[in-house]
Amino acid sequence: MSTNGQGRGFAPLDPITFEVVRHKLQALTEEQGITLQRVSGSPVVTDATDFNNGLYLVDGTIVTMGPQVLFHTGTMTHVIRSIIRDFTDSPGINEGDMFLLNDPYRGAVHQPDMSIVAPIFHKGRHVAWAGACSHQLDVGGMAFGSWCFNATEVQQEAMLFPGIKLVERGVLRKDLWQMIMGMTRLPLVLGLDLKAMIAANVVASQRLCEIMDRYGADVVESIMKSEIDTSERQLRARLANLPDGIYRARDFLDHDGHANRLYKFELAVEKRGDQLIFDFSGTSPQAPGFINCTRSGLWGAVFTALMPILAPDIRWNEGLMRPVTIKADEGLVCNAKWPAPVSGGTVSATWLVMNVAVAALSRLAAFSPGHEKEGQAVTKGQMAVLTMAGRDRDGGIFGTFLLDSLAGGGGAFIDHDGLDGSGDYCIPRPGIANVESAEAGGPFLYLFRSFVPDTAGAGRMRGGFATGLAITPHDTDRIDARLFAHGIEVPNAIGLFGGYEGACGMHMIRREDGADPIATIYDFDSLRRDGAAVSLGAKPGHVPLGKGDVLAYTFQGGGGYGDPLLRDPARVASDIASGLLTAPTAESIFGVAARDGIVDEASTRAARHAVRRRRLGGAEPSRPPVSDDRRPSLRADGGRFVCACGHDLGQSTGNWKDMAVTRRVEASEHGRYLLLHADLELREHICPGCGTMLESEVCRKDEESLNSVQAFAINNG
């Protein structure tokens, strides 16, 4: 490498120095994250790991990143570039400065995700940036938590910082600090978190300067740039060996905070040579409510989806995005135009972008020899937000954000089930608070937190089962809760190649009129007793809780992979024995008859054959079904789509669904916790030869089925 882009020459690197320094840079990033987590006083950071940090080049390019919320590191590159663009001349970027930014139109995902970034100087020369970002419990605005259901423009939602110089030449600016603390409802928590991010950046700066002192600044800069170039080169080489084609996915978001309108997210990923084009042109226009995301959230979600599927063994940095082009016109719900409200964007539009990107890239992996195992069904396609505020047991102000909803179900893979209560796809190192820790933070009690049976998306490999919980006020007269999610009337955990969708989430309230529910409500059956639990819908917003009231919510299960009728009956029996699957669901969806852990093989064969005949409109299957944990049932061989049984489904450049049997079915046929918005329907696409389910698809009633795979030159035989 001859230059670093600034005219500085570099000597050739020896491989030992390269590896030592590379690992030191990653250790620096790890220590930066540990510092942030140890100093922070927020359970969002300390227990739920809703933060991230990283090291960046002088121009904002990502060098290293932590294993926490991937959205954050992916968007901090936009934060830094925004500051460089807007503030290089005035107020200037100097040694010892740190900048605070939470404006989604300048790089943040949404306003509660505050970033503090610091230029790193070595011997008077600007050599890098350190950045830290964490979700804050409250940053002002119309409602506690700064999730603004009723907002119609971004100015209503929270304080907006464009990149203010919070620390100037090593000194915290008290005027700005006091202004910020005056606009939050939880100044002690926010103040400690901001200082935690400052401390994390100080550690990163000190460690990088120590590394440069030992090995030379030119050597370290060369290695940082080489790391990025290497990741780009490795990904391009991988892409060049994958089949060219277009791989599509579609998902929907219910309710925009104002009305239960439906928003479509449609993605076509075109893979040509060593490049990927993500085209979101089929996505709905931006919403009047707070569910939109900006360009930075869109970029961060694509980055998050791509890394585990196409680069699980490549070091994660911005080199992975260099082969990527994103097409999304301004004014879409996934690329909102100012001043659209966006405070819910990180768990709404950004989440849906991640869902469709995971599904489309997983289809690419499935048709790529040697990469089939990297694709997966969608993990818990929604995020449920529950904030609570009021007076605590001692009369003081309390506020919290429960992140138990991380524990939905993981998406299934071609050769293994999804994890139960897996954590989110966007958080490689997830965690949730212990019940006791959460209860210590406010005047409420958990009545239960447990897995919910029958929530996993069915499949030859099933998705993970989801969790749910119920809480009640304790030692207080009132709690002001705010609850919202999507995926209450849309099963967003998309299954693959015949796998079913994971269960929808549920929001429920049971009013007990002051009676103590501790002895009577202990699981979901007791919650629903006497029909007293009422559904709240996707975005109930403000939910006041009084003595005896019970608020419960559940999360989506993971999507399944492959036709449920191809699942090993012994695995089904095992899930029944564990209490995670009920016998009626085993019979109706998996076609498995089992009692006391013993499978009735004859009844199971007969039941599965009857389901296949029903799928084919009463016709007898002409071919036997084929189960394979190495390749999906839908394949492309010799330029044609075929089922694993050998039935021809047309040219690989066409739409294989035109040659399949398509059925419209009730949502309940795919699970007792599946609900569909009034504008949606569920379609099954089935092999006409063997009756195997090849794809389950949620569609608008007036839309054509999606051409999910369109190959140019492919042979995955």
C-alpha positions in Angstrom: 0.0 0.0 0.0 1.6 3.2 -1.1 -0.6 6.0 0.4 -3.2 6.5 3.0 -5.2 9.0 1.0 -3.4 12.0 2.5 -0.1 11.7 0.6 1.7 9.8 3.4 3.9 6.9 2.3 3.8 3.5 4.0 6.4 0.8 4.2 5.3 -2.7 3.4 3.7 -4.5 6.4 4.9 -7.7 7.8 2.1 -10.2 8.6 3.0 -10.6 12.3 2.7 -6.8 12.9 -0.5 -6.7 10.9 -2.1 -9.4 13.0 -0.9 -8.0 16.3 -2.2 -4.5 15.5 -5.4 -5.7 14.1 -6.2 -7.7 17.2 -5.2 -4.7 19.4 -7.7 -2.5 17.4 -10.5 -5.0 18.1 -9.5 -5.2 21.8 -9.6 -1.4 21.9 -13.2 -1.6 20.6 -14.1 -4.3 23.2 -12.7 -2.1 26.0 -14.5 0.9 24.7 -17.8 -1.1 25.0 -17.0 -2.4 28.4 -16.3 1.1 29.6 -19.6 2.4 28.3 -21.5 -0.5 29.9 -19.8 -0.2 33.3 -20.3 3.5 33.7 -23.9 3.6 32.4 -26.7 3.5 34.9 -29.4 2.6 32.5 -30.8 -0.9 32.3 -31.2 -0.4 28.6 -27.4 -0.4 28.4 -26.3 -2.5 31.4 -28.8 -5.3 30.9 -30.2 -5.1 27.4 -27.0 -4.0 25.6 -28.9 -1.5 23.5 -25.7 0.4 22.5 -22.7 0.0 20.3 -19.3 1.7 19.7 -16.6 1.6 17.1 -13.5 3.1 15.6 -13.6 5.1 12.4 -11.2 6.5 9.8 -10.8 10.3 9.5 -13.5 10.4 6.9 -15.9 8.4 9.0 -15.4 4.9 7.4 -16.1 2.1 9.9 -12.9 0.2 10.9 -14.1 -1.8 13.9 -17.4 -2.3 15.6 -18.8 -3.9 18.7 -21.1 -7.0 18.8 -24.1 -5.1 20.3 -26.8 -3.3 18.3 -25.5 -3.3 14.8 -27.8 -0.5 13.6 -25.9 1.9 15.8 -22.4 1.3 14.5 -23.8 1.2 10.9 -25.3 4.7 11.3 -22.5 6.4 13.2 -20.6 6.6 10.0 -23.4 8.9 8.8 -23.2 10.8 12.1 -19.5 11.5 11.6 -19.8 12.4 8.0 -22.6 14.8 8.8 -20.4 16.5 11.4 -17.5 16.7 9.0 -19.8 18.2 6.3 -21.5 20.8 8.5 -19.0 21.8 11.2 -15.4 21.5 9.9 -15.2 25.2 9.4 -17.3 26.4 12.3 -17.1 25.5 15.1 -14.2 23.4 13.9 -13.0 19.9 14.7 -10.2 20.1 17.2 -8.2 17.8 19.6 -10.2 17.1 22.7 -13.6 17.8 21.1 -16.7 15.6 21.3 -19.9 16.0 19.3 -23.4 15.0 20.3 -25.9 14.1 17.6 -29.4 12.5 17.6 -31.0 14.0 14.6 -32.3 11.2 12.3 -32.0 13.5 9.3 -28.3 13.9 10.0 -27.4 10.3 10.7 -29.2 8.9 13.8 -31.8 6.1 13.6 -34.2 7.9 15.9 -33.9 10.6 18.5 -33.4 8.4 21.6 -30.3 6.9 20.0 -27.8 9.5 21.0 -24.3 9.3 19.5 -21.2 11.0 20.9 -18.3 11.0 18.5 -14.7 12.2 19.1 -11.9 13.0 16.7 -8.7 11.3 17.7 -5.5 13.2 17.3 -2.0 11.7 17.5 0.9 14.2 17.9 -1.3 17.0 16.7 -2.7 15.2 13.6 -6.2 14.0 13.2 -5.9 10.2 12.6 -9.3 8.7 13.4 -12.7 9.0 15.2 -14.1 7.1 18.1 -17.9 6.8 18.4 -20.4 5.5 21.0 -24.2 5.3 20.7 -26.8 4.2 23.2 -30.6 4.3 23.5 -31.8 6.8 26.1 -34.8 6.4 28.3 -36.0 9.9 27.7 -34.8 12.8 25.5 -37.9 15.1 25.8 -40.7 15.5 23.5 -44.5 15.0 23.8 -44.4 11.8 25.8 -42.1 9.9 28.2 -39.6 7.8 26.4 -39.7 10.1 23.4 -41.8 7.7 21.4 -44.4 10.1 20.0 -47.5 8.3 18.7 -49.4 11.5 17.9 -46.5 13.4 16.3 -47.1 14.7 12.8 -43.6 16.3 12.3 -40.2 15.6 13.7 -40.0 18.8 15.7 -42.7 17.5 18.1 -40.9 14.4 19.1 -37.7 15.2 21.1 -34.8 17.6 21.4 -32.8 17.5 18.2 -29.0 17.8 18.3 -27.3 18.3 14.9 -23.8 17.6 16.2 -23.3 20.1 19.0 -19.8 20.3 20.5 -20.6 19.0 24.0 -16.9 18.7 24.9 -14.6 21.4 23.7 -10.8 20.8 23.8 -11.3 18.4 26.7 -13.7 20.5 28.7 -17.4 19.6 29.2 -19.5 22.6 28.2 -21.8 23.4 31.1 -24.2 25.6 29.2 -25.0 22.9 26.7 -25.1 20.2 29.5 -27.6 22.1 31.6 -29.7 22.8 28.5 -29.9 19.1 27.7 -30.6 18.1 31.3 -33.4 20.6 31.4 -35.2 18.9 28.5 -35.3 15.3 29.7 -37.5 13.8 32.3 -34.7 11.6 33.6 -31.6 13.9 33.9 -29.7 11.6 36.3 -30.0 8.6 33.9 -29.3 10.6 30.7 -26.4 12.4 32.3 -24.7 9.3 33.4 -25.2 7.6 30.0 -23.7 10.7 28.2 -20.7 10.6 30.6 -20.4 6.8 29.9 -20.1 7.5 26.2 -17.6 10.3 26.8 -15.5 7.9 28.9 -15.7 5.2 26.3 -14.4 7.6 23.7 -11.6 8.7 26.0 -10.5 5.1 26.5 -10.6 4.5 22.7 -8.6 7.6 22.0 -6.0 6.8 24.6 -5.6 3.2 23.5 -5.3 4.1 19.8 -2.6 6.7 20.6 -0.7 4.0 22.7 -0.8 1.6 19.7 0.4 4.4 17.4 3.2 5.3 19.8 4.4 1.7 19.8 4.0 0.7 16.1 4.0 4.1 14.4 1.0 6.1 13.2 1.6 5.3 9.6 1.7 1.6 10.2 -1.5 1.6 12.2 -3.4 3.8 9.7 -2.2 1.5 6.9 -3.5 -1.5 8.8 -6.9 0.1 9.4 -7.3 0.9 5.7 -6.0 -2.5 4.7 -8.6 -4.1 7.0 -11.4 -2.3 5.2 -10.0 -3.1 1.8 -9.5 -6.8 2.7 -13.2 -7.1 3.8 -14.3 -5.5 0.6 -12.1 -7.7 -1.5 -13.2 -10.9 0.3 -16.9 -10.0 -0.1 -16.5 -9.2 -3.8 -14.8 -12.5 -4.4 -17.6 -14.3 -2.7 -20.3 -12.4 -4.6 -18.5 -13.2 -7.9 -19.0 -16.9 -7.2 -22.7 -16.6 -6.2 -25.5 -17.0 -8.9 -26.6 -13.8 -10.6 -30.3 -13.1 -10.2 -33.0 -11.1 -8.4 -34.1 -12.2 -5.0 -37.2 -10.5 -3.5 -39.0 -10.2 -0.3 -42.1 -8.4 1.0 -43.4 -7.5 4.4 -46.1 -5.2 5.9 -46.3 -2.8 8.9 -49.6 -2.4 10.7 -50.7 0.9 12.2 -48.8 4.2 11.9 -49.7 5.7 15.3 -52.7 7.6 13.9 -54.7 4.9 12.2 -54.5 1.2 11.4 -53.2 1.7 7.9 -51.0 -0.9 6.3 -47.5 -0.1 4.8 -45.7 -2.3 2.4 -42.0 -2.9 2.4 -40.8 -4.5 -0.9 -37.2 -5.3 -1.8 -35.5 -6.7 -4.9 -31.9 -7.6 -4.3 -30.1 -7.9 -7.7 -26.8 -9.7 -7.6 -24.6 -9.1 -10.6 -21.0 -10.1 -10.7 -19.4 -8.8 -7.5 -22.1 -6.2 -6.7 -25.5 -6.1 -4.9 -28.3 -3.6 -5.7 -31.0 -3.2 -3.0 -34.0 -1.7 -4.7 -36.9 -0.5 -2.4 -38.9 1.2 -5.1 -41.9 -1.0 -4.4 -42.2 0.3 -0.8 -45.1 2.5 0.4 -44.8 6.3 0.7 -43.9 7.8 4.1 -46.5 7.7 6.8 -48.1 10.7 8.7 -47.1 9.0 11.9 -43.9 8.2 13.7 -43.1 4.8 12.1 -40.8 6.2 9.3 -37.0 5.9 9.1 -34.5 8.1 7.3 -31.7 7.2 4.9 -29.4 6.4 7.8 -31.8 3.9 9.3 -32.3 2.3 5.9 -28.5 2.0 5.4 -27.9 0.6 8.9 -30.6 -2.1 8.4 -29.2 -3.2 5.1 -25.7 -3.4 6.7 -27.1 -5.4 9.6 -28.9 -7.9 7.4 -25.9 -8.4 5.1 -23.1 -9.2 7.6 -24.3 -12.5 9.2 -25.6 -14.0 5.9 -22.9 -13.1 3.4 -20.0 -12.3 5.6 -20.1 -14.5 8.7 -16.4 -15.3 8.4 -15.2 -11.8 7.1 -14.3 -9.1 9.5 -17.1 -6.6 9.8 -16.4 -3.1 8.7 -17.5 -0.6 6.0 -15.7 -2.6 3.3 -18.7 -4.8 3.3 -20.9 -2.0 2.0 -18.7 -0.9 -0.8 -20.1 -3.5 -3.2 -23.7 -2.4 -2.2 -25.9 0.1 -3.9 -29.2 1.1 -2.2 -32.1 2.5 -4.3 -34.8 4.2 -2.4 -36.4 7.5 -3.4 -36.8 10.1 -0.8 -40.3 10.2 0.5 -40.7 6.4 1.1 -41.6 5.1 4.5 -38.0 3.7 4.6 -36.4 6.9 3.4 -38.5 9.7 4.9 -38.4 13.3 3.8 -38.1 16.1 6.3 -40.1 16.8 8.5 -41.8 13.4 8.7 -41.9 12.0 12.3 -39.5 9.2 12.9 -39.3 8.6 16.7 -40.6 5.0 16.2 -38.5 4.3 13.1 -35.8 2.2 14.7 -38.4 -0.5 15.7 -40.7 0.1 12.8 -39.5 1.0 9.3 -35.8 0.1 10.1 -37.0 -3.2 11.5 -39.0 -4.0 8.4 -36.1 -3.1 6.1 -34.0 -5.6 8.1 -36.8 -8.3 7.7 -37.0 -8.0 3.9 -33.2 -7.8 3.5 -32.7 -11.0 5.6 -35.4 -12.8 3.6 -34.1 -11.8 0.2 -30.4 -12.4 1.1 -31.4 -15.8 2.6 -33.0 -16.7 -0.7 -29.7 -15.8 -2.5 -27.8 -18.0 0.0 -30.2 -20.9 -0.5 -29.5 -20.9 -4.3 -25.7 -20.6 -3.8 -23.8 -23.9 -3.5 -21.8 -24.0 -0.3 -23.7 -21.1 1.3 -27.1 -22.8 1.9 -26.6 -23.0 5.7 -26.1 -19.2 6.0 -29.7 -18.3 5.0 -32.3 -18.2 7.7 -36.0 -17.4 8.2 -36.7 -14.1 9.8 -36.1 -13.8 13.5 -38.9 -12.2 15.5 -40.0 -9.7 12.9 -41.1 -7.0 15.3 -40.0 -5.2 18.4 -42.5 -4.3 21.2 -41.9 -1.2 23.2 -43.2 -0.8 26.7 -42.3 2.2 28.7 -43.5 3.0 32.2 -43.3 6.1 34.3 -44.8 7.6 37.4 -44.0 7.8 41.1 -41.9 5.0 42.7 -42.4 3.4 46.1 -40.7 6.3 47.8 -42.6 9.0 46.0 -39.8 9.9 43.6 -40.0 10.0 39.8 -39.3 6.7 38.0 -39.2 5.7 34.4 -38.1 2.6 32.6 -38.2 0.8 29.2 -38.7 -3.0 29.4 -36.6 -4.8 26.8 -37.9 -8.3 27.6 -39.3 -8.2 24.1 -35.8 -9.1 22.8 -36.7 -12.7 23.7 -38.8 -13.6 20.7 -38.1 -16.6 18.6 -35.1 -17.1 16.3 -35.5 -17.9 12.6 -34.9 -21.4 11.5 -32.1 -22.5 9.3 -32.0 -25.3 6.6 -30.3 -27.7 9.0 -31.4 -26.7 12.5 -34.3 -25.1 14.4 -34.4 -21.5 15.5 -33.4 -20.6 19.0 -36.2 -20.2 21.6 -36.2 -16.7 23.2 -33.2 -16.0 20.9 -32.7 -12.3 21.1 -32.8 -10.1 18.1 -31.1 -10.6 14.8 -29.6 -7.1 15.0 -27.9 -7.9 18.4 -25.2 -10.6 18.1 -24.6 -10.4 21.9 -28.1 -10.0 23.4 -29.3 -9.9 26.9 -32.4 -9.0 29.0 -32.7 -8.0 32.6 -33.5 -10.5 35.3 -37.0 -10.1 36.6 -35.7 -9.1 40.0 -33.4 -6.4 38.5 -36.3 -5.0 36.5 -38.6 -5.0 39.5 -36.0 -3.1 41.6 -36.2 -0.3 39.1 -39.8 0.6 39.6 -43.1 -0.1 41.5 -44.3 -3.1 39.5 -44.2 -6.9 39.7 -44.0 -9.6 37.1 -46.8 -12.1 37.4 -45.0 -14.3 35.0 -42.5 -14.3 32.2 -42.4 -17.5 30.2 -42.4 -19.2 26.8 -45.7 -19.2 24.9 -46.6 -22.6 23.4 -47.4 -22.8 19.7 -45.6 -19.5 18.8 -42.8 -21.0 16.7 -43.2 -20.8 12.9 -43.8 -24.4 11.8 -41.4 -26.0 9.3 -39.2 -29.0 8.5 -37.0 -26.9 10.9 -39.2 -24.9 13.1 -38.5 -21.3 14.3 -37.9 -20.5 17.9 -40.6 -20.2 20.4 -41.4 -16.7 21.8 -41.8 -15.4 25.3 -44.4 -13.2 26.9 -45.0 -11.6 30.3 -47.5 -9.9 32.5 -47.0 -7.1 35.0 -49.0 -5.3 37.6 -48.5 -2.1 39.6 -47.1 -2.7 43.1 -46.7 -0.2 46.0 -48.1 2.6 43.8 -51.6 3.9 42.9 -50.8 4.4 39.2 -48.4 3.7 36.4 -48.5 5.5 33.1 -47.5 2.8 30.6 -47.0 3.4 26.8 -47.1 0.3 24.6 -46.7 -0.1 20.9 -45.4 -2.5 18.3 -46.2 -3.7 14.8 -46.8 -7.3 13.9 -50.1 -7.7 15.9 -52.0 -8.2 12.7 -49.1 -9.1 10.4 -46.9 -12.2 10.9 -43.6 -10.5 10.1 -41.3 -13.4 11.0 -41.2 -14.7 7.4 -40.7 -18.4 6.8 -38.7 -19.8 3.9 -39.3 -22.5 1.3 -42.6 -23.6 2.8 -41.8 -22.7 6.4 -44.7 -21.0 8.2 -44.6 -17.5 9.7 -43.9 -17.1 13.4 -46.8 -16.1 15.7 -47.9 -12.5 15.8 -47.4 -10.5 19.0 -50.3 -9.8 21.4 -51.1 -6.8 23.6 -53.6 -7.5 26.4 -55.1 -5.7 29.4 -57.1 -7.2 32.3 -58.7 -4.8 34.7 -59.2 -6.3 38.2 -60.8 -3.3 39.9 -58.2 -3.1 42.7 -58.2 -6.8 43.4 -54.7 -8.3 43.9 -53.9 -10.5 40.9 -50.7 -12.0 42.3 -52.4 -15.2 43.5 -54.7 -15.6 40.5 -52.8 -14.6 37.4 -49.8 -16.9 36.8 -49.8 -17.8 33.1 -51.7 -16.9 29.9 -54.5 -19.3 30.5 -55.3 -17.7 33.9 -54.9 -14.3 32.3 -57.6 -15.1 29.7 -59.9 -16.7 32.3 -63.5 -15.6 32.0 -62.7 -13.7 28.9 -61.6 -10.7 30.9 -58.4 -10.0 29.0 -59.0 -7.4 26.3 -56.8 -7.0 23.2 -55.2 -3.5 22.9 -54.2 -3.7 19.2 -50.8 -2.7 17.7 -50.4 0.8 19.1 -52.6 1.5 22.0 -50.3 4.3 23.1 -51.0 5.5 26.7 -52.3 2.7 28.9 -52.9 3.9 32.5 -52.5 1.1 35.0 -54.1 1.2 38.5 -54.1 -1.2 41.4 -54.9 -4.8 40.3 -54.6 -4.1 36.6 -52.6 -6.6 34.5 -50.8 -5.6 31.3 -49.5 -8.5 29.2 -47.7 -8.7 25.9 -46.1 -11.4 23.8 -43.6 -11.3 21.0 -43.3 -12.9 17.6 -41.9 -16.4 17.1 -39.2 -17.2 14.6 -40.1 -18.2 11.0 -39.9 -21.8 9.9 -37.8 -23.3 7.2 -39.3 -26.0 4.8 -42.6 -27.7 4.7 -43.9 -28.7 8.2 -45.0 -32.0 6.8 -41.4 -32.9 6.3 -40.4 -32.5 9.9 -39.2 -35.5 11.8 -42.2 -36.7 13.9 -39.8 -37.5 16.8 -38.9 -33.8 16.9 -42.5 -32.9 17.0 -43.1 -35.3 19.8 -40.2 -33.8 21.7 -41.6 -30.3 21.5 -45.0 -31.7 22.8 -43.2 -33.3 25.7 -41.4 -30.1 26.5 -44.7 -28.2 26.7 -43.8 -25.8 23.9 -46.1 -27.4 21.4 -49.7 -28.5 22.0 -51.0 -31.8 20.6 -53.8 -30.1 18.5 -51.2 -27.9 16.8 -49.0 -30.9 16.2 -51.8 -32.7 14.5 -53.3 -29.8 12.5 -50.0 -28.2 11.3 -47.3 -31.0 11.4 -49.7 -33.9 10.7 -48.2 -35.8 13.7 -50.3 -37.9 16.0 -48.4 -38.4 19.3 -49.4 -39.5 22.7 -47.2 -39.7 25.8 -44.2 -39.0 23.7 -44.9 -41.8 21.3 -45.6 -41.2 17.6 -48.4 -43.1 16.0 -46.5 -43.6 12.7 -49.5 -45.0 10.7 -51.8 -42.2 11.7 -49.1 -39.7 11.0 -48.5 -41.0 7.5 -52.2 -41.0 6.8 -52.7 -37.5 8.1 -49.8 -36.1 6.1 -51.0 -37.7 3.0 -54.5 -36.3 3.5 -53.0 -32.8 3.9 -51.1 -33.1 0.7 -54.2 -34.2 -1.2 -56.1 -31.3 0.3 -53.4 -28.9 -0.9 -53.8 -30.4 -4.4 -57.6 -29.9 -4.4 -58.3 -33.6 -3.7 -55.9 -34.9 -6.4 -53.5 -37.8 -5.5 -49.8 -36.7 -5.4 -48.0 -38.1 -8.4 -44.6 -38.1 -6.7 -43.3 -38.8 -3.2 -42.1 -35.8 -1.1 -38.4 -35.4 -0.6 -36.8 -34.1 2.6 -33.2 -32.8 2.4 -31.3 -30.7 5.0 -28.7 -29.7 2.5 -30.8 -28.0 -0.2 -34.3 -26.3 -0.1 -37.2 -28.0 -1.8 -37.3 -25.3 -4.5 -34.2 -25.6 -6.7 -32.8 -24.2 -9.9 -31.1 -26.9 -12.1 -30.1 -26.5 -15.7 -31.8 -23.1 -16.1 -35.2 -24.4 -14.7 -36.9 -24.4 -11.4 -37.8 -27.8 -10.0 -39.1 -29.2 -6.8 -36.9 -31.6 -4.8 -39.3 -34.3 -6.1 -38.2 -33.5 -9.7 -41.4 -31.7 -10.8 -40.7 -29.0 -13.3 -41.7 -25.4 -12.4 -40.6 -23.5 -15.5 -37.6 -21.5 -16.6 -35.5 -20.0 -13.9 -35.9 -16.5 -15.5 -39.6 -16.7 -15.0 -42.0 -16.8 -12.0 -42.1 -20.4 -10.7 -45.4 -19.6 -8.9 -47.1 -19.6 -12.2 -46.5 -23.3 -12.4 -47.4 -24.0 -8.8 -50.7 -24.7 -7.1 -51.7 -21.6 -5.2 -54.2 -21.8 -2.3 -55.7 -19.0 -0.1 -56.1 -20.1 3.4 -57.2 -18.7 6.8 -54.4 -17.4 9.0 -55.4 -19.9 11.8 -54.4 -22.8 9.5 -50.7 -21.7 10.1 -51.0 -21.1 13.8 -53.5 -20.2 16.5 -51.7 -16.9 17.2 -51.6 -15.7 13.6 -53.9 -12.7 12.8 -54.2 -10.8 9.5 -55.0 -7.2 8.9 -58.3 -6.7 7.0 -56.3 -5.9 3.8 -54.2 -9.0 3.8 -54.5 -12.7 2.9 -52.3 -15.8 3.3 -51.4 -17.8 0.2 -49.7 -21.2 -0.1 -47.6 -22.1 -3.1 -47.4 -25.9 -3.6 -45.6 -28.3 -5.8 -48.2 -29.9 -8.2 -46.3 -33.2 -8.2 -45.8 -34.1 -4.5 -47.9 -31.6 -2.6 -45.0 -30.1 -0.8 -45.3 -26.5 0.4 -42.7 -24.4 -1.4 -43.6 -20.9 0.0 -46.1 -19.4 2.4 -46.8 -15.8 1.5 -48.7 -12.9 3.1 -50.1 -10.6 0.4 -52.5 -7.7 0.0 -55.7 -9.1 -1.3 -55.5 -7.1 -4.5 -51.8 -7.8 -5.2 -50.2 -10.4 -7.3 -47.9 -13.0 -5.7 -44.3 -11.9 -5.4 -41.8 -13.4 -7.9 -39.4 -14.3 -5.0 -36.5 -15.8 -7.0 -35.6 -14.9 -10.6 -32.3 -16.3 -11.7 -30.2 -15.2 -14.6 -27.6 -18.0 -14.7 -27.9 -20.5 -11.9 -27.3 -24.2 -11.3 -27.2 -25.2 -7.7 -27.2 -28.9 -8.4 
